[in-house]
Amino acid sequence: MTDRVPVLKIGQILLVSIQTDLEDQMVLDLQEDLSQRIVDTNAEGVVIDITALEIVDSFVGRMLATIAAISRVLGSETVVVGMRPAVAMTLVELGLSLPGVRTALTLERGMEQIKRLNQNPTAIR
Amino acid sequence: MTDRVPVLKIGQILLVSIQTDLEDQMVLDLQEDLSQRIVDTNAEGVVIDITALEIVDSFVGRMLATIAAISRVLGSETVVVGMRPAVAMTLVELGLSLPGVRTALTLERGMEQIKRLNQNPTAIR
């Protein structure tokens, strides 16, 4: 039995707030729940809040990249918000600069970024 | 004798709805029909609906990328819509994240995306 990460809906945006260190099964469940919710709710985008995470290692980095890729093929944008300064420094030192993942400082900025992206679709990546 | 995939015209947009697994010849016919129709109808864009597909393998992925590329050199945008959550997850797990292919959740959103792209042409790719 594992806990599931809750997926909240705010307007047309889905919010995933990661509060604890995730185990493998929780990550797989989250990917499944989230892709189902994106389609069911016709979401404009996904915001992943990692404010609570003190460490982002390559496992978490890969999870963020995978979630962003799944959302993208479903036509939905993902923005990671709330990264701590120390986490950003560690990520870059480790050479994990989260390719393909959009980031914003705060939840508010992340939601604005999604709205802008929906109004002005970007060039093909 | 092989069936052909129908290409419908809705306003200035061409709609291709893929209902069955495609064989090689059907894919070639579709590419030919579609490029001819883009030119004949002066279409603003192409929407490919894959709601009916339960599996998108590398063959289908390549076909979508090829159609998008053909449309692009003809000056027309392509958006793939109706991808199922399970299909999105499988694609990403297989490393097939459809580079160069735009996606949207629903037919409606796909058509909106094409209209916006025509109003705001993006930078050279």
gemmi code that builds the backbone of each chain (N, CA, C; Angstrom):
import gemmi

chains = {
    "A": [
        ("MET", (0.850, -1.204, 0.000), (0.000, 0.000, 0.000), (0.883, 1.250, 0.000)),
        ("THR", (0.673, 2.089, -0.964), (1.437, 3.343, -0.972), (0.460, 4.506, -1.035)),
        ("ASP", (0.905, 5.630, -0.518), (0.107, 6.840, -0.643), (0.141, 7.309, -2.088)),
        ("ARG", (-0.820, 8.136, -2.422), (-0.810, 8.752, -3.752), (-0.620, 10.252, -3.587)),
        ("VAL", (0.035, 10.843, -4.557), (0.224, 12.289, -4.528), (-1.068, 12.925, -5.042)),
        ("PRO", (-1.682, 13.843, -4.282), (-2.940, 14.430, -4.746), (-2.749, 15.360, -5.953)),
        ("VAL", (-3.715, 15.326, -6.851), (-3.717, 16.213, -8.024), (-4.925, 17.138, -7.878)),
        ("LEU", (-4.683, 18.422, -7.656), (-5.772, 19.380, -7.456), (-6.063, 20.128, -8.746)),
        ("LYS", (-7.304, 20.609, -8.884), (-7.657, 21.370, -10.086), (-7.978, 22.800, -9.681)),
        ("ILE", (-7.274, 23.765, -10.269), (-7.555, 25.189, -10.009), (-7.872, 25.802, -11.354)),
        ("GLY", (-9.132, 26.125, -11.568), (-9.533, 26.613, -12.888), (-9.201, 25.542, -13.909)),
        ("GLN", (-8.451, 25.914, -14.933), (-8.116, 24.953, -15.982), (-6.716, 24.373, -15.804)),
        ("ILE", (-6.174, 24.551, -14.587), (-4.806, 24.083, -14.347), (-4.800, 22.999, -13.278)),
        ("LEU", (-3.991, 21.987, -13.479), (-3.841, 20.941, -12.466), (-2.615, 21.247, -11.619)),
        ("LEU", (-2.771, 21.106, -10.317), (-1.673, 21.414, -9.399), (-1.257, 20.152, -8.646)),
        ("VAL", (0.014, 19.819, -8.759), (0.584, 18.687, -8.034), (1.571, 19.254, -7.025)),
        ("SER", (1.313, 19.035, -5.753), (2.211, 19.555, -4.733), (2.931, 18.367, -4.101)),
        ("ILE", (4.226, 18.304, -4.317), (4.984, 17.156, -3.814), (5.494, 17.484, -2.418)),
        ("GLN", (5.010, 16.718, -1.444), (5.261, 17.046, -0.038), (6.303, 16.153, 0.608)),
        ("THR", (6.504, 14.972, 0.032), (7.434, 14.038, 0.670), (8.360, 13.468, -0.398)),
        ("ASP", (9.383, 12.791, 0.053), (10.209, 12.055, -0.889), (9.358, 10.950, -1.505)),
        ("LEU", (9.467, 10.779, -2.794), (8.605, 9.816, -3.477), (9.316, 8.489, -3.671)),
        ("GLU", (8.521, 7.415, -3.555), (9.069, 6.110, -3.913), (8.679, 5.792, -5.354)),
        ("ASP", (9.314, 4.777, -5.898), (9.082, 4.420, -7.299), (7.598, 4.274, -7.630)),
        ("GLN", (6.874, 3.525, -6.768), (5.477, 3.239, -7.086), (4.636, 4.518, -7.067)),
        ("MET", (4.963, 5.430, -6.153), (4.220, 6.694, -6.083), (4.436, 7.507, -7.353)),
        ("VAL", (5.649, 7.441, -7.888), (5.938, 8.184, -9.118), (5.124, 7.620, -10.287)),
        ("LEU", (5.094, 6.284, -10.383), (4.331, 5.655, -11.462), (2.840, 5.980, -11.322)),
        ("ASP", (2.317, 5.883, -10.083), (0.907, 6.202, -9.849), (0.617, 7.651, -10.228)),
        ("LEU", (1.543, 8.532, -9.858), (1.340, 9.956, -10.152), (1.275, 10.199, -11.656)),
        ("GLN", (2.189, 9.553, -12.402), (2.180, 9.726, -13.861), (0.861, 9.254, -14.452)),
        ("GLU", (0.362, 8.140, -13.918), (-0.887, 7.584, -14.435), (-2.063, 8.489, -14.069)),
        ("ASP", (-2.148, 8.853, -12.781), (-3.249, 9.721, -12.324), (-3.268, 11.023, -13.104)),
        ("LEU", (-2.074, 11.595, -13.258), (-1.987, 12.915, -13.862), (-2.390, 12.877, -15.332)),
        ("SER", (-1.902, 11.866, -16.074), (-2.250, 11.848, -17.498), (-3.755, 11.612, -17.669)),
        ("GLN", (-4.334, 10.788, -16.784), (-5.786, 10.564, -16.846), (-6.542, 11.866, -16.540)),
        ("ARG", (-6.080, 12.580, -15.522), (-6.757, 13.823, -15.134), (-6.622, 14.898, -16.214)),
        ("ILE", (-5.457, 14.948, -16.871), (-5.266, 15.947, -17.939), (-6.340, 15.759, -19.009)),
        ("VAL", (-6.542, 14.490, -19.382), (-7.519, 14.202, -20.438), (-8.946, 14.415, -19.927)),
        ("ASP", (-9.234, 13.915, -18.725), (-10.599, 14.019, -18.183), (-11.026, 15.469, -17.995)),
        ("THR", (-10.095, 16.313, -17.508), (-10.477, 17.680, -17.157), (-10.172, 18.657, -18.283)),
        ("ASN", (-9.544, 18.150, -19.359), (-9.223, 19.030, -20.475), (-8.342, 20.183, -19.982)),
        ("ALA", (-7.334, 19.833, -19.185), (-6.522, 20.852, -18.516), (-5.637, 21.631, -19.483)),
        ("GLU", (-5.456, 22.912, -19.180), (-4.577, 23.758, -19.992), (-3.114, 23.519, -19.669)),
        ("GLY", (-2.861, 23.126, -18.425), (-1.474, 22.935, -18.045), (-1.352, 22.316, -16.671)),
        ("VAL", (-0.116, 21.976, -16.311), (0.162, 21.329, -15.038), (1.227, 22.154, -14.309)),
        ("VAL", (0.984, 22.430, -13.020), (2.000, 23.078, -12.205), (2.447, 22.084, -11.142)),
        ("ILE", (3.744, 21.839, -11.061), (4.273, 20.940, -10.035), (5.024, 21.784, -9.013)),
        ("ASP", (4.533, 21.753, -7.790), (5.122, 22.572, -6.732), (6.101, 21.723, -5.925)),
        ("ILE", (7.373, 22.113, -5.945), (8.375, 21.336, -5.208), (8.958, 22.137, -4.034)),
        ("THR", (8.178, 23.117, -3.545), (8.647, 23.937, -2.423), (9.101, 23.076, -1.245)),
        ("ALA", (8.373, 21.981, -1.007), (8.667, 21.164, 0.177), (9.911, 20.292, 0.017)),
        ("LEU", (10.412, 20.171, -1.199), (11.552, 19.270, -1.406), (12.878, 19.956, -1.070)),
        ("GLU", (13.624, 19.332, -0.160), (14.926, 19.894, 0.188), (16.028, 19.335, -0.696)),
        ("ILE", (15.737, 18.183, -1.286), (16.719, 17.566, -2.175), (16.036, 17.175, -3.477)),
        ("VAL", (16.620, 17.556, -4.604), (16.137, 17.062, -5.889), (17.297, 16.325, -6.522)),
        ("ASP", (17.227, 15.007, -6.517), (18.312, 14.213, -7.093), (17.953, 13.823, -8.521)),
        ("SER", (18.767, 12.965, -9.112), (18.520, 12.629, -10.516), (17.209, 11.848, -10.677)),
        ("PHE", (16.804, 11.119, -9.641), (15.539, 10.379, -9.698), (14.364, 11.354, -9.828)),
        ("VAL", (14.361, 12.365, -8.973), (13.290, 13.362, -9.026), (13.385, 14.168, -10.330)),
        ("GLY", (14.616, 14.504, -10.724), (14.807, 15.238, -11.969), (14.213, 14.495, -13.157)),
        ("ARG", (14.473, 13.176, -13.188), (13.938, 12.363, -14.282), (12.422, 12.320, -14.230)),
        ("MET", (11.870, 12.207, -13.013), (10.413, 12.180, -12.870), (9.797, 13.464, -13.419)),
        ("LEU", (10.402, 14.604, -13.071), (9.868, 15.884, -13.560), (9.931, 15.940, -15.084)),
        ("ALA", (11.028, 15.456, -15.647), (11.177, 15.470, -17.103), (10.154, 14.546, -17.764)),
        ("THR", (9.920, 13.373, -17.151), (8.962, 12.425, -17.728), (7.549, 12.985, -17.681)),
        ("ILE", (7.187, 13.573, -16.536), (5.848, 14.157, -16.422), (5.678, 15.270, -17.457)),
        ("ALA", (6.704, 16.096, -17.626), (6.612, 17.180, -18.610), (6.437, 16.614, -20.017)),
        ("ALA", (7.140, 15.518, -20.315), (7.054, 14.923, -21.658), (5.670, 14.323, -21.905)),
        ("ILE", (5.128, 13.634, -20.893), (3.788, 13.043, -21.041), (2.760, 14.160, -21.268)),
        ("SER", (2.844, 15.215, -20.438), (1.893, 16.328, -20.589), (2.019, 16.933, -21.975)),
        ("ARG", (3.260, 17.070, -22.421), (3.463, 17.722, -23.716), (2.838, 16.927, -24.856)),
        ("VAL", (3.007, 15.608, -24.858), (2.398, 14.855, -25.965), (0.875, 14.859, -25.863)),
        ("LEU", (0.357, 15.154, -24.655), (-1.094, 15.300, -24.523), (-1.537, 16.724, -24.850)),
        ("GLY", (-0.592, 17.603, -25.163), (-0.955, 18.965, -25.557), (-1.077, 19.920, -24.391)),
        ("SER", (-0.435, 19.587, -23.275), (-0.581, 20.379, -22.065), (0.816, 20.807, -21.575)),
        ("GLU", (0.943, 22.042, -21.078), (2.253, 22.531, -20.645), (2.484, 22.229, -19.169)),
        ("THR", (3.735, 21.979, -18.792), (4.077, 21.749, -17.390), (5.081, 22.798, -16.920)),
        ("VAL", (4.839, 23.367, -15.739), (5.783, 24.299, -15.149), (6.100, 23.827, -13.728)),
        ("VAL", (7.372, 23.733, -13.394), (7.801, 23.363, -12.046), (8.042, 24.645, -11.261)),
        ("VAL", (7.428, 24.755, -10.091), (7.581, 25.984, -9.297), (8.101, 25.677, -7.893)),
        ("GLY", (8.623, 26.723, -7.244), (8.994, 26.620, -5.828), (10.343, 25.971, -5.581)),
        ("MET", (11.238, 26.016, -6.575), (12.535, 25.395, -6.338), (13.364, 26.253, -5.378)),
        ("ARG", (13.958, 25.616, -4.362), (14.786, 26.356, -3.413), (16.129, 26.708, -4.050)),
        ("PRO", (16.722, 27.784, -3.577), (18.028, 28.187, -4.124), (19.059, 27.066, -4.012)),
        ("ALA", (19.076, 26.392, -2.855), (20.072, 25.335, -2.672), (19.848, 24.192, -3.649)),
        ("VAL", (18.560, 23.896, -3.913), (18.236, 22.824, -4.859), (18.720, 23.200, -6.257)),
        ("ALA", (18.488, 24.454, -6.648), (18.922, 24.905, -7.971), (20.436, 24.767, -8.111)),
        ("MET", (21.146, 25.164, -7.052), (22.606, 25.074, -7.108), (23.075, 23.633, -7.225)),
        ("THR", (22.462, 22.757, -6.425), (22.866, 21.354, -6.470), (22.595, 20.749, -7.838)),
        ("LEU", (21.407, 21.061, -8.383), (21.037, 20.516, -9.692), (22.083, 20.884, -10.739)),
        ("VAL", (22.449, 22.145, -10.752), (23.391, 22.604, -11.770), (24.770, 21.993, -11.543)),
        ("GLU", (25.160, 21.899, -10.270), (26.453, 21.266, -9.974), (26.481, 19.813, -10.449)),
        ("LEU", (25.333, 19.139, -10.317), (25.245, 17.741, -10.739), (25.100, 17.619, -12.258)),
        ("GLY", (24.949, 18.751, -12.929), (24.767, 18.697, -14.384), (23.346, 18.358, -14.782)),
        ("LEU", (22.406, 18.446, -13.812), (20.992, 18.159, -14.095), (20.256, 19.474, -14.275)),
        ("SER", (20.260, 20.015, -15.483), (19.619, 21.318, -15.609), (18.188, 21.195, -16.143)),
        ("LEU", (17.574, 20.032, -15.894), (16.164, 19.800, -16.243), (15.814, 20.204, -17.678)),
        ("PRO", (16.452, 19.578, -18.666), (16.117, 19.924, -20.048), (14.653, 19.579, -20.330)),
        ("GLY", (13.975, 20.429, -21.057), (12.587, 20.159, -21.433), (11.583, 20.477, -20.349)),
        ("VAL", (12.074, 20.992, -19.197), (11.154, 21.319, -18.108), (11.124, 22.835, -17.930)),
        ("ARG", (9.938, 23.405, -17.958), (9.805, 24.834, -17.693), (9.782, 25.065, -16.194)),
        ("THR", (10.328, 26.180, -15.753), (10.279, 26.488, -14.328), (9.818, 27.933, -14.121)),
        ("ALA", (9.289, 28.194, -12.927), (8.935, 29.557, -12.535), (9.186, 29.635, -11.036)),
        ("LEU", (9.372, 30.852, -10.543), (9.710, 30.975, -9.124), (8.551, 30.601, -8.223)),
        ("THR", (7.379, 31.134, -8.521), (6.244, 30.918, -7.621), (5.082, 30.270, -8.361)),
        ("LEU", (4.167, 29.745, -7.559), (2.948, 29.138, -8.086), (2.213, 30.121, -8.989)),
        ("GLU", (2.099, 31.364, -8.496), (1.396, 32.403, -9.245), (2.037, 32.623, -10.631)),
        ("ARG", (3.364, 32.763, -10.628), (4.078, 32.966, -11.894), (3.921, 31.764, -12.815)),
        ("GLY", (3.936, 30.571, -12.226), (3.783, 29.354, -13.028), (2.433, 29.327, -13.718)),
        ("MET", (1.384, 29.704, -12.980), (0.035, 29.701, -13.559), (-0.074, 30.755, -14.661)),
        ("GLU", (0.548, 31.913, -14.430), (0.550, 32.953, -15.478), (1.268, 32.450, -16.732)),
        ("GLN", (2.381, 31.737, -16.500), (3.161, 31.245, -17.639), (2.318, 30.295, -18.491)),
        ("ILE", (1.534, 29.440, -17.826), (0.687, 28.502, -18.564), (-0.367, 29.255, -19.368)),
        ("LYS", (-0.947, 30.272, -18.766), (-1.968, 31.044, -19.494), (-1.356, 31.703, -20.739)),
        ("ARG", (-0.154, 32.260, -20.558), (0.492, 32.910, -21.711), (0.810, 31.899, -22.804)),
        ("LEU", (1.272, 30.714, -22.397), (1.635, 29.700, -23.386), (0.412, 29.260, -24.170)),
        ("ASN", (-0.749, 29.230, -23.511), (-1.958, 28.813, -24.204), (-2.442, 29.880, -25.169)),
        ("GLN", (-2.133, 31.143, -24.854), (-2.541, 32.207, -25.773), (-1.592, 32.311, -26.969)),
        ("ASN", (-0.313, 32.038, -26.728), (0.686, 32.140, -27.794), (1.466, 30.843, -27.906)),
        ("PRO", (0.949, 29.891, -28.648), (1.660, 28.617, -28.755), (3.081, 28.878, -29.250)),
        ("THR", (4.029, 28.222, -28.610), (5.421, 28.467, -28.962), (5.814, 27.651, -30.175)),
        ("ALA", (6.982, 27.979, -30.672), (7.510, 27.204, -31.795), (7.714, 25.760, -31.355)),
        ("ILE", (7.661, 24.898, -32.291), (7.896, 23.481, -32.056), (9.212, 23.278, -31.321)),
        ("ARG", (9.166, 22.389, -30.303), (10.422, 22.098, -29.609), (10.998, 20.805, -30.139)),
    ],
    "B": [
        ("MET", (-6.417, -3.966, -53.195), (-7.308, -2.835, -52.865), (-7.169, -2.474, -51.394)),
        ("THR", (-6.891, -1.216, -51.132), (-6.851, -0.792, -49.733), (-7.825, 0.360, -49.533)),
        ("ASP", (-8.284, 0.478, -48.297), (-9.124, 1.624, -47.952), (-8.269, 2.875, -47.911)),
        ("ARG", (-8.926, 3.997, -48.012), (-8.223, 5.277, -47.847), (-8.765, 5.964, -46.605)),
        ("VAL", (-7.903, 6.716, -45.948), (-8.337, 7.485, -44.783), (-8.997, 8.760, -45.288)),
        ("PRO", (-10.248, 9.034, -44.870), (-10.916, 10.238, -45.387), (-10.292, 11.522, -44.849)),
        ("VAL", (-10.226, 12.539, -45.697), (-9.739, 13.863, -45.296), (-10.928, 14.823, -45.410)),
        ("LEU", (-11.404, 15.332, -44.270), (-12.571, 16.215, -44.268), (-12.118, 17.666, -44.199)),
        ("LYS", (-12.948, 18.565, -44.710), (-12.608, 19.981, -44.645), (-13.620, 20.694, -43.755)),
        ("ILE", (-13.126, 21.368, -42.698), (-13.999, 22.148, -41.809), (-13.473, 23.568, -41.856)),
        ("GLY", (-14.207, 24.444, -42.509), (-13.702, 25.803, -42.689), (-12.391, 25.741, -43.449)),
        ("GLN", (-11.367, 26.349, -42.879), (-10.068, 26.364, -43.557), (-9.130, 25.279, -43.009)),
        ("ILE", (-9.717, 24.335, -42.273), (-8.884, 23.304, -41.645), (-9.219, 21.928, -42.222)),
        ("LEU", (-8.194, 21.129, -42.448), (-8.422, 19.756, -42.904), (-8.388, 18.822, -41.703)),
        ("LEU", (-9.353, 17.922, -41.621), (-9.442, 16.998, -40.494), (-9.245, 15.566, -40.968)),
        ("VAL", (-8.263, 14.913, -40.366), (-8.005, 13.503, -40.665), (-8.302, 12.721, -39.393)),
        ("SER", (-9.280, 11.831, -39.460), (-9.617, 11.053, -38.282), (-9.186, 9.613, -38.534)),
        ("ILE", (-8.202, 9.165, -37.761), (-7.669, 7.815, -37.981), (-8.452, 6.842, -37.119)),
        ("GLN", (-9.139, 5.916, -37.771), (-10.079, 5.052, -37.061), (-9.563, 3.635, -36.884)),
        ("THR", (-8.614, 3.245, -37.726), (-8.143, 1.863, -37.638), (-6.626, 1.859, -37.664)),
        ("ASP", (-6.067, 0.713, -37.368), (-4.624, 0.576, -37.537), (-4.320, 0.710, -39.026)),
        ("LEU", (-3.289, 1.445, -39.339), (-2.994, 1.719, -40.745), (-1.930, 0.766, -41.273)),
        ("GLU", (-2.108, 0.391, -42.547), (-1.047, -0.370, -43.201), (-0.177, 0.592, -44.005)),
        ("ASP", (0.964, 0.099, -44.424), (1.926, 0.938, -45.130), (1.300, 1.702, -46.296)),
        ("GLN", (0.506, 0.981, -47.125), (-0.033, 1.619, -48.321), (-1.013, 2.728, -47.956)),
        ("MET", (-1.792, 2.504, -46.879), (-2.758, 3.525, -46.450), (-2.031, 4.799, -45.997)),
        ("VAL", (-0.905, 4.604, -45.343), (-0.134, 5.762, -44.877), (0.393, 6.564, -46.066)),
        ("LEU", (0.925, 5.847, -47.062), (1.438, 6.532, -48.258), (0.312, 7.272, -48.978)),
        ("ASP", (-0.856, 6.586, -49.122), (-2.006, 7.219, -49.777), (-2.438, 8.471, -49.011)),
        ("LEU", (-2.452, 8.343, -47.675), (-2.891, 9.471, -46.853), (-1.962, 10.675, -47.043)),
        ("GLN", (-0.656, 10.407, -47.042), (0.301, 11.510, -47.219), (0.083, 12.193, -48.564)),
        ("GLU", (-0.193, 11.370, -49.585), (-0.395, 11.921, -50.927), (-1.692, 12.730, -50.996)),
        ("ASP", (-2.788, 12.106, -50.490), (-4.099, 12.789, -50.502), (-4.023, 14.107, -49.754)),
        ("LEU", (-3.405, 14.038, -48.575), (-3.403, 15.197, -47.704), (-2.600, 16.346, -48.304)),
        ("SER", (-1.429, 16.036, -48.848), (-0.625, 17.137, -49.388), (-1.334, 17.758, -50.595)),
        ("GLN", (-2.012, 16.905, -51.385), (-2.771, 17.434, -52.524), (-3.903, 18.348, -52.030)),
        ("ARG", (-4.597, 17.883, -50.998), (-5.730, 18.664, -50.472), (-5.277, 19.981, -49.844)),
        ("ILE", (-4.112, 19.956, -49.172), (-3.604, 21.195, -48.565), (-3.421, 22.255, -49.646)),
        ("VAL", (-2.835, 21.820, -50.759), (-2.594, 22.760, -51.851), (-3.906, 23.175, -52.517)),
        ("ASP", (-4.769, 22.197, -52.809), (-6.026, 22.489, -53.507), (-6.928, 23.423, -52.700)),
        ("THR", (-6.989, 23.189, -51.378), (-7.948, 23.939, -50.562), (-7.313, 25.146, -49.902)),
        ("ASN", (-5.985, 25.284, -50.049), (-5.308, 26.412, -49.426), (-5.551, 26.391, -47.907)),
        ("ALA", (-5.411, 25.219, -47.314), (-5.800, 25.014, -45.908), (-4.875, 25.741, -44.941)),
        ("GLU", (-5.466, 26.228, -43.848), (-4.694, 26.908, -42.802), (-3.940, 25.903, -41.938)),
        ("GLY", (-4.508, 24.713, -41.825), (-3.856, 23.734, -40.970), (-4.508, 22.376, -41.079)),
        ("VAL", (-3.870, 21.407, -40.430), (-4.354, 20.022, -40.460), (-4.512, 19.542, -39.019)),
        ("VAL", (-5.664, 18.929, -38.720), (-5.855, 18.310, -37.406), (-5.959, 16.800, -37.620)),
        ("ILE", (-5.118, 16.053, -36.917), (-5.174, 14.593, -37.013), (-5.737, 14.061, -35.699)),
        ("ASP", (-6.879, 13.419, -35.776), (-7.552, 12.918, -34.576), (-7.213, 11.441, -34.372)),
        ("ILE", (-6.567, 11.131, -33.250), (-6.178, 9.734, -32.994), (-6.920, 9.152, -31.789)),
        ("THR", (-8.091, 9.731, -31.483), (-8.883, 9.241, -30.341), (-9.101, 7.731, -30.415)),
        ("ALA", (-9.309, 7.215, -31.631), (-9.651, 5.802, -31.783), (-8.452, 4.873, -31.615)),
        ("LEU", (-7.249, 5.427, -31.630), (-6.070, 4.556, -31.565), (-5.736, 4.176, -30.125)),
        ("GLU", (-5.673, 2.883, -29.874), (-5.323, 2.425, -28.526), (-3.828, 2.233, -28.380)),
        ("ILE", (-3.162, 2.085, -29.512), (-1.714, 1.911, -29.477), (-1.087, 2.858, -30.500)),
        ("VAL", (-0.090, 3.594, -30.079), (0.692, 4.395, -31.019), (2.127, 3.908, -30.915)),
        ("ASP", (2.562, 3.165, -31.902), (3.937, 2.641, -31.881), (4.836, 3.536, -32.714)),
        ("SER", (6.060, 3.078, -32.915), (7.011, 3.950, -33.613), (6.595, 4.160, -35.070)),
        ("PHE", (5.892, 3.182, -35.660), (5.410, 3.332, -37.038), (4.425, 4.505, -37.130)),
        ("VAL", (3.459, 4.506, -36.226), (2.466, 5.593, -36.222), (3.129, 6.920, -35.861)),
        ("GLY", (4.039, 6.863, -34.876), (4.753, 8.073, -34.470), (5.490, 8.702, -35.643)),
        ("ARG", (6.159, 7.855, -36.422), (6.893, 8.345, -37.589), (5.946, 8.930, -38.625)),
        ("MET", (4.784, 8.260, -38.812), (3.808, 8.762, -39.779), (3.335, 10.163, -39.377)),
        ("LEU", (3.043, 10.345, -38.075), (2.570, 11.655, -37.611), (3.642, 12.720, -37.850)),
        ("ALA", (4.896, 12.348, -37.570), (5.995, 13.293, -37.765), (6.161, 13.635, -39.251)),
        ("THR", (6.015, 12.618, -40.110), (6.170, 12.855, -41.549), (5.060, 13.757, -42.078)),
        ("ILE", (3.830, 13.486, -41.656), (2.709, 14.322, -42.107), (2.908, 15.758, -41.647)),
        ("ALA", (3.351, 15.922, -40.385), (3.579, 17.279, -39.861), (4.647, 17.985, -40.680)),
        ("ALA", (5.698, 17.242, -41.052), (6.791, 17.837, -41.818), (6.325, 18.227, -43.224)),
        ("ILE", (5.541, 17.352, -43.866), (5.037, 17.660, -45.217), (4.153, 18.911, -45.158)),
        ("SER", (3.231, 18.939, -44.178), (2.339, 20.100, -44.057), (3.145, 21.366, -43.847)),
        ("ARG", (4.186, 21.261, -43.008), (4.958, 22.450, -42.674), (5.636, 23.030, -43.905)),
        ("VAL", (6.245, 22.163, -44.723), (6.900, 22.728, -45.912), (5.877, 23.277, -46.903)),
        ("LEU", (4.615, 22.854, -46.758), (3.562, 23.443, -47.595), (2.962, 24.680, -46.928)),
        ("GLY", (3.488, 25.056, -45.766), (3.029, 26.284, -45.113), (1.808, 26.099, -44.237)),
        ("SER", (1.572, 24.870, -43.784), (0.361, 24.564, -43.043), (0.736, 23.892, -41.718)),
        ("GLU", (0.056, 24.250, -40.629), (0.388, 23.679, -39.326), (-0.393, 22.389, -39.078)),
        ("THR", (0.225, 21.438, -38.365), (-0.466, 20.200, -38.018), (-0.557, 20.064, -36.510)),
        ("VAL", (-1.741, 19.691, -36.037), (-1.921, 19.429, -34.608), (-2.538, 18.045, -34.450)),
        ("VAL", (-1.952, 17.223, -33.600), (-2.492, 15.894, -33.312), (-3.370, 15.994, -32.068)),
        ("VAL", (-4.592, 15.516, -32.147), (-5.499, 15.620, -30.999), (-6.056, 14.251, -30.591)),
        ("GLY", (-6.565, 14.181, -29.357), (-7.287, 12.994, -28.896), (-6.403, 11.863, -28.419)),
        ("MET", (-5.181, 12.200, -27.996), (-4.323, 11.115, -27.519), (-4.795, 10.609, -26.158)),
        ("ARG", (-4.859, 9.288, -26.007), (-5.272, 8.717, -24.719), (-4.129, 8.789, -23.711)),
        ("PRO", (-4.478, 8.856, -22.422), (-3.447, 8.935, -21.386), (-2.452, 7.778, -21.468)),
        ("ALA", (-2.972, 6.565, -21.687), (-2.083, 5.405, -21.723), (-1.126, 5.491, -22.910)),
        ("VAL", (-1.634, 6.033, -24.017), (-0.797, 6.186, -25.207), (0.332, 7.177, -24.923)),
        ("ALA", (-0.009, 8.277, -24.253), (1.009, 9.289, -23.935), (2.104, 8.688, -23.064)),
        ("MET", (1.702, 7.920, -22.051), (2.689, 7.333, -21.155), (3.596, 6.354, -21.886)),
        ("THR", (2.980, 5.523, -22.743), (3.775, 4.547, -23.484), (4.765, 5.233, -24.412)),
        ("LEU", (4.294, 6.262, -25.105), (5.174, 6.985, -26.033), (6.404, 7.512, -25.304)),
        ("VAL", (6.162, 8.132, -24.156), (7.276, 8.730, -23.431), (8.208, 7.646, -22.886)),
        ("GLU", (7.619, 6.557, -22.391), (8.456, 5.452, -21.910), (9.336, 4.890, -23.020)),
        ("LEU", (8.779, 4.851, -24.238), (9.542, 4.337, -25.379), (10.532, 5.368, -25.917)),
        ("GLY", (10.484, 6.579, -25.352), (11.377, 7.620, -25.836), (10.880, 8.276, -27.120)),
        ("LEU", (9.604, 8.024, -27.461), (9.022, 8.615, -28.673), (8.175, 9.804, -28.268)),
        ("SER", (8.787, 10.971, -28.098), (7.976, 12.085, -27.608), (7.526, 12.994, -28.747)),
        ("LEU", (7.424, 12.415, -29.933), (6.883, 13.115, -31.101), (7.515, 14.493, -31.342)),
        ("PRO", (8.811, 14.538, -31.519), (9.433, 15.836, -31.780), (8.898, 16.416, -33.078)),
        ("GLY", (8.679, 17.708, -33.073), (8.201, 18.358, -34.295), (6.712, 18.229, -34.527)),
        ("VAL", (6.008, 17.548, -33.597), (4.563, 17.392, -33.761), (3.850, 18.189, -32.672)),
        ("ARG", (2.938, 19.057, -33.062), (2.133, 19.774, -32.079), (0.995, 18.890, -31.620)),
        ("THR", (0.612, 19.041, -30.353), (-0.509, 18.246, -29.857), (-1.488, 19.147, -29.113)),
        ("ALA", (-2.735, 18.699, -29.033), (-3.745, 19.380, -28.227), (-4.672, 18.300, -27.704)),
        ("LEU", (-5.357, 18.592, -26.600), (-6.176, 17.547, -25.997), (-7.379, 17.182, -26.862)),
        ("THR", (-8.095, 18.196, -27.322), (-9.353, 17.940, -28.027), (-9.331, 18.557, -29.419)),
        ("LEU", (-10.244, 18.093, -30.244), (-10.403, 18.613, -31.598), (-10.605, 20.129, -31.560)),
        ("GLU", (-11.464, 20.556, -30.632), (-11.769, 21.981, -30.486), (-10.490, 22.785, -30.199)),
        ("ARG", (-9.710, 22.310, -29.220), (-8.475, 23.008, -28.855), (-7.491, 22.993, -30.019)),
        ("GLY", (-7.430, 21.886, -30.738), (-6.516, 21.785, -31.865), (-6.848, 22.822, -32.926)),
        ("MET", (-8.155, 22.987, -33.183), (-8.580, 23.956, -34.194), (-8.272, 25.382, -33.728)),
        ("GLU", (-8.483, 25.636, -32.430), (-8.139, 26.962, -31.876), (-6.647, 27.224, -32.031)),
        ("GLN", (-5.842, 26.189, -31.760), (-4.392, 26.357, -31.822), (-3.961, 26.749, -33.238)),
        ("ILE", (-4.576, 26.102, -34.227), (-4.236, 26.436, -35.614), (-4.619, 27.876, -35.935)),
        ("LYS", (-5.781, 28.296, -35.458), (-6.201, 29.682, -35.715), (-5.224, 30.667, -35.084)),
        ("ARG", (-4.819, 30.380, -33.835), (-3.872, 31.285, -33.170), (-2.529, 31.306, -33.876)),
        ("LEU", (-2.083, 30.125, -34.331), (-0.793, 30.066, -35.017), (-0.830, 30.872, -36.309)),
        ("ASN", (-1.987, 30.879, -36.953), (-2.089, 31.636, -38.195), (-2.130, 33.131, -37.936)),
        ("GLN", (-2.630, 33.491, -36.720), (-2.639, 34.917, -36.384), (-1.264, 35.389, -35.918)),
        ("ASN", (-0.542, 34.507, -35.229), (0.779, 34.859, -34.699), (1.824, 33.882, -35.202)),
        ("PRO", (2.266, 34.073, -36.420), (3.253, 33.117, -36.943), (4.483, 33.122, -36.042)),
        ("THR", (4.937, 31.935, -35.717), (6.085, 31.842, -34.819), (7.373, 32.050, -35.586)),
        ("ALA", (8.445, 32.153, -34.804), (9.755, 32.385, -35.415), (10.137, 31.225, -36.335)),
        ("ILE", (11.054, 31.498, -37.198), (11.612, 30.487, -38.097), (12.079, 29.289, -37.293)),
        ("ARG", (11.766, 28.093, -37.795), (12.221, 26.920, -37.061), (13.402, 26.313, -37.774)),
    ],
}
model = gemmi.Model(1)
for chain_id, residues in chains.items():
    chain = gemmi.Chain(chain_id)
    for i, (resn, *xyz) in enumerate(residues, 1):
        res = gemmi.Residue()
        res.name, res.seqid = resn, gemmi.SeqId(i, " ")
        for name, pos in zip(("N", "CA", "C"), xyz):
            atom = gemmi.Atom()
            atom.name, atom.element = name, gemmi.Element(name[0])
            atom.pos, atom.b_iso = gemmi.Position(*pos), 0.0
            res.add_atom(atom)
        chain.add_residue(res)
    model.add_chain(chain)
structure = gemmi.Structure()
structure.add_model(model)
structure.setup_entities()
